Amino acid sequence: MPRPYDILAFGDTCVDLVLRADDIVPQFGQAEKLVANYELTMGGSCCIFAAQAAKLGLKVALLGAVGADAFGTLILDTLAAAGVDTRHIRIDPALRTGLTVQLAQGEDRAMLTHLGSASALTAADVTRELLASARHLHYGSLYLQAGLLPQWVEIVRRAKAQGLTVSLDTNWDPSGTWDVGLEAAFPHIDLLLPNEQEALYLSGQPSLDAALAHLRERVPLLIVKLAEKGALAWQGGSALRHAARHARGGGDGIGAGDSFAAGFLAGWLNQLPLADCLAIACTCGREVASEIGGTAGQPTLADFPQLQAAQSA
């Protein structure tokens, strides 16, 4: 039976309040500092990922929850405008929609997060019927989705057993724990998508070379995001590197890695060569990094003739 969705993702639903200044470090003691500008946009790694994947022509469903508040409405409207199916996102008056305050200073930023709805999902929400509706599961924000975390290995095992391919983009672990059953999960993961720093912590190895050697033995396809340096991929015994062009000035980098992941999967699920998948991914990451917020710069299917040809074949 055909599956209605190309991708199912679990929504770490939150908004980003981005405060920007040359000196963004707050001063306590009731001191007031002025900021140069601010933006309020949809945040959440999986939400940004889902929006980018849908803009690239994939049929995407997001499972999640939002509060019955203005932030929840912003998320639902942004996802729907991108083409994401939001019917699996419940509106819960008992929840407050998640919020991340991004303190952006030059090319660096610090984040303060109230999880709220971003951690509201539990394993009971991930039904057999929902998994059966998609051909791929993208699992992001592993550590922030605290309601799923106790059963996350079982969730990816179930997905594989139901015929889905699975990608994992763990993102950062605020608790510093990192290992939450990774070795048990790796046999069920088709693609692992860390950045350099995450690869070190996920592997527990002392150097990046050792980390990459460790991880590429555990998953069929390892993609390492190198920010402005591009990306590395290992599949079987083969390695491939793509050198990306630098982002334009003025962006904040928020969501670049999430759009990178969506771009790669758009190519991979359409069976494009690995080099094309990396090129699409790096373009998505660069364009998002060149703008403010996680969705403003996201490319669309019209920007990638090779994707259009593959989807129309």
C-alpha positions as MATLAB code, in Angstrom:
seq = 'MPRPYDILAFGDTCVDLVLRADDIVPQFGQAEKLVANYELTMGGSCCIFAAQAAKLGLKVALLGAVGADAFGTLILDTLAAAGVDTRHIRIDPALRTGLTVQLAQGEDRAMLTHLGSASALTAADVTRELLASARHLHYGSLYLQAGLLPQWVEIVRRAKAQGLTVSLDTNWDPSGTWDVGLEAAFPHIDLLLPNEQEALYLSGQPSLDAALAHLRERVPLLIVKLAEKGALAWQGGSALRHAARHARGGGDGIGAGDSFAAGFLAGWLNQLPLADCLAIACTCGREVASEIGGTAGQPTLADFPQLQAAQSA';
ca = [
       0.000    0.000    0.000;
       1.345    3.485   -0.819;
       2.242    5.544    2.244;
       0.804    9.060    2.265;
       3.878   10.695    3.818;
       7.491   10.713    2.718;
       8.634   11.822    6.174;
       7.267   11.735    9.701;
       8.994   13.904   12.325;
       8.398   14.524   16.018;
       7.784   18.200   16.690;
       9.895   19.995   19.296;
       7.397   22.834   19.076;
       8.743   26.196   20.211;
       9.251   29.729   18.996;
      12.528   31.641   18.834;
      12.774   35.136   20.229;
      16.045   36.351   18.725;
      17.660   39.337   20.446;
      20.581   40.892   18.561;
      23.271   43.341   19.687;
      27.035   43.842   19.563;
      27.068   43.232   23.325;
      24.170   40.954   24.192;
      25.459   39.730   27.570;
      22.872   40.714   30.205;
      23.841   42.510   33.390;
      22.133   41.526   36.628;
      21.476   43.959   39.468;
      18.439   45.333   37.609;
      20.620   46.936   34.939;
      18.842   47.599   31.641;
      20.640   47.136   28.318;
      19.319   47.985   24.885;
      19.375   45.527   21.979;
      19.728   46.486   18.336;
      16.850   44.367   17.032;
      14.688   41.316   17.617;
      12.700   38.736   15.657;
      10.007   36.294   16.713;
       9.923   33.194   14.498;
       9.083   29.518   14.591;
      11.900   27.565   16.202;
      12.426   23.925   17.092;
      14.911   21.842   15.101;
      12.283   19.362   13.909;
       9.788   22.089   13.046;
      12.392   23.935   10.964;
      13.414   20.621    9.384;
       9.803   19.794    8.506;
       9.208   23.196    6.900;
      12.313   22.859    4.730;
      11.521   19.281    3.693;
       8.004   20.286    2.649;
       9.322   23.251    0.659;
      11.495   20.775   -1.252;
       8.454   18.829   -2.398;
       8.311   16.072    0.213;
       5.059   15.072    1.882;
       5.762   15.744    5.567;
       3.729   15.089    8.711;
       4.671   16.509   12.098;
       3.520   14.853   15.310;
       3.418   17.202   18.272;
       1.504   19.518   20.578;
       1.232   23.259   21.106;
      -0.404   25.420   23.708;
      -3.659   27.265   23.053;
      -1.708   30.516   22.749;
      -0.335   32.956   20.202;
       3.001   31.105   19.974;
       1.180   27.873   19.142;
      -0.765   29.648   16.420;
       2.476   31.062   14.966;
       3.921   27.544   14.730;
       0.830   26.013   13.147;
       0.523   28.837   10.609;
       4.222   28.700    9.668;
       4.169   24.927    9.188;
       0.952   25.010    7.175;
       2.289   27.782    4.932;
       5.350   25.619    4.210;
       3.158   22.676    3.222;
       3.555   20.518    6.342;
       0.553   18.399    7.375;
      -0.315   19.668   10.865;
      -3.335   17.459   11.586;
      -1.226   15.389   14.020;
      -0.397   18.430   16.186;
      -2.825   18.737   19.076;
      -3.722   22.036   20.733;
      -3.588   21.545   24.496;
      -4.851   24.372   26.743;
      -2.898   22.850   29.634;
       0.423   23.439   27.846;
       2.510   26.521   27.232;
       4.141   26.519   23.816;
       7.923   26.195   24.099;
      10.130   29.281   23.899;
      13.833   29.779   23.194;
      15.429   33.174   23.732;
      18.367   33.399   21.335;
      21.027   35.949   22.333;
      22.792   36.649   19.027;
      26.128   38.468   19.056;
      28.149   38.504   15.846;
      28.466   34.919   14.618;
      27.881   33.428   18.059;
      24.734   32.948   20.118;
      23.536   31.630   23.455;
      20.139   30.036   24.078;
      17.726   30.037   27.010;
      14.878   27.547   26.570;
      11.581   26.807   28.290;
      10.597   23.403   26.888;
       6.851   23.541   27.483;
       5.137   21.845   24.538;
       8.491   20.856   23.002;
       8.724   17.892   25.371;
       5.015   17.004   25.533;
       5.059   13.903   23.297;
       5.253   10.420   24.806;
       5.765    7.013   23.235;
       2.003    6.427   23.436;
       1.541    9.203   20.847;
       3.671    7.306   18.327;
       1.067    4.814   17.177;
       1.555    1.899   14.836;
      -0.909    3.495   12.414;
       1.021    6.758   12.329;
       4.348    5.018   11.685;
       2.702    2.983    8.923;
       1.701    6.227    7.165;
       5.311    7.267    6.351;
       8.269    5.788    4.537;
      10.895    7.632    6.585;
      11.184    8.725   10.231;
      13.375   11.719   11.022;
      14.198   11.788   14.735;
      15.622   15.138   15.829;
      16.089   17.001   19.113;
      16.639   13.674   20.850;
      17.511   15.094   24.262;
      14.970   17.910   24.374;
      12.007   15.633   23.644;
      12.056   14.362   27.205;
       8.677   12.630   27.041;
       9.914   10.352   24.253;
      13.409    9.797   25.606;
      12.723    6.812   27.928;
      11.327    4.813   24.972;
      13.247    6.313   22.078;
      15.225    3.172   21.216;
      11.999    1.163   21.101;
      10.429    3.816   18.872;
      13.183    3.595   16.246;
      13.146   -0.220   16.510;
       9.398   -0.190   15.829;
       9.854    2.173   12.897;
      12.422   -0.094   11.267;
      10.249   -3.135   11.900;
       7.421   -1.381   10.051;
       9.616   -0.758    7.018;
      10.632    2.886    7.544;
      14.115    4.191    7.045;
      15.346    6.284    9.987;
      17.570    9.342   10.308;
      18.875   10.691   13.619;
      19.947   14.278   14.264;
      20.417   14.361   18.036;
      21.215   18.061   18.413;
      22.764   19.274   21.667;
      22.294   17.605   25.066;
      21.837   20.335   27.721;
      22.244   17.748   30.502;
      25.676   16.664   29.250;
      24.685   12.974   29.440;
      24.755   12.195   25.691;
      24.649    8.386   25.909;
      20.996    7.365   26.311;
      21.145    3.924   24.720;
      22.920    4.944   21.541;
      24.606    1.578   21.007;
      21.235   -0.163   21.193;
      19.728    2.341   18.747;
      22.475    2.410   16.105;
      21.422   -0.875   14.427;
      18.073    0.781   13.634;
      19.547    4.043   12.252;
      20.150    4.471    8.508;
      21.568    8.017    8.618;
      23.311    9.858   11.441;
      23.645   13.638   11.004;
      25.797   15.233   13.744;
      27.946   18.331   13.552;
      31.617   18.078   14.582;
      31.043   18.876   18.248;
      28.094   16.510   18.553;
      30.119   13.725   16.896;
      32.754   14.027   19.630;
      30.224   13.774   22.450;
      28.145   11.036   20.825;
      31.206    8.856   20.290;
      32.939    9.546   23.598;
      36.224    9.679   21.695;
      39.103   12.105   22.435;
      39.545   13.482   18.906;
      37.407   14.193   15.871;
      39.230   11.605   13.751;
      38.614    8.946   16.385;
      34.982   10.056   16.727;
      34.325    9.758   13.009;
      36.019    6.352   12.829;
      33.889    5.178   15.755;
      30.562    6.443   14.351;
      31.014    5.329   10.755;
      31.369    1.751   11.964;
      27.932    1.946   13.586;
      25.655    3.380   10.912;
      25.385    2.732    7.157;
      25.564    6.444    6.303;
      27.299    9.094    8.404;
      26.893   12.747    7.417;
      28.906   15.294    9.414;
      27.935   18.953    9.175;
      30.970   21.254    9.043;
      29.130   24.612    8.981;
      30.872   26.973    6.543;
      33.369   24.221    5.637;
      30.667   22.088    4.028;
      30.045   18.457    4.941;
      31.591   14.984    5.023;
      29.853   11.707    4.192;
      30.850    8.098    4.754;
      28.945    5.217    3.169;
      30.449    1.771    3.354;
      34.142    2.186    2.676;
      33.693    5.365    0.636;
      34.154    8.946    1.825;
      32.982   12.137    0.137;
      33.467   15.790    1.015;
      31.513   18.783   -0.238;
      32.962   22.263    0.191;
      30.220   24.840    0.662;
      30.274   28.501   -0.272;
      30.223   30.915    2.660;
      26.902   32.294    3.832;
      26.137   35.907    3.100;
      26.668   38.315    5.968;
      23.863   39.386    8.277;
      22.378   35.989    9.094;
      22.300   34.308   12.488;
      22.816   30.630   11.605;
      19.645   29.491   13.399;
      18.226   26.350   11.800;
      20.985   25.973    9.195;
      21.811   22.442   10.302;
      18.140   21.447   10.320;
      17.586   22.700    6.777;
      20.831   20.954    5.786;
      19.357   17.672    7.066;
      16.098   18.258    5.177;
      17.983   19.040    1.979;
      20.068   15.896    2.266;
      17.020   13.710    2.874;
      15.163   15.304   -0.042;
      17.932   14.089   -2.309;
      18.411   10.740   -0.577;
      14.720    9.801   -0.562;
      14.608   10.661   -4.272;
      17.582    8.328   -4.847;
      19.943   11.030   -6.079;
      23.711   10.409   -6.009;
      25.403   11.135   -2.672;
      27.279   14.103   -4.165;
      23.986   15.703   -5.240;
      22.458   15.090   -1.805;
      25.381   16.866   -0.138;
      25.236   19.761   -2.602;
      21.509   20.297   -1.985;
      22.032   20.036    1.771;
      24.862   22.563    1.821;
      22.874   25.002   -0.293;
      19.918   24.770    2.100;
      22.181   25.279    5.104;
      23.968   28.240    3.532;
      20.784   30.021    2.467;
      19.234   29.671    5.918;
      22.449   30.802    7.615;
      22.379   33.928    5.436;
      19.056   35.120    6.893;
      17.530   35.809   10.313;
      15.620   32.941   11.919;
      15.291   29.316   10.906;
      12.886   29.511    7.953;
      13.295   32.870    6.187;
      16.024   31.757    3.797;
      14.807   28.229    3.071;
      15.086   27.285   -0.621;
      12.228   25.598   -2.469;
      11.935   22.786   -4.981;
      12.193   25.323   -7.816;
      15.805   26.019   -6.763;
      16.944   22.449   -7.494;
      16.370   21.140  -11.059;
      17.815   17.732  -10.133;
      15.186   17.325   -7.406;
      12.412   18.423   -9.747;
      13.522   15.884  -12.340;
      13.709   13.088   -9.779;
      10.255   13.845   -8.357;
       8.650   13.992  -11.798;
      10.281   10.761  -13.005;
];
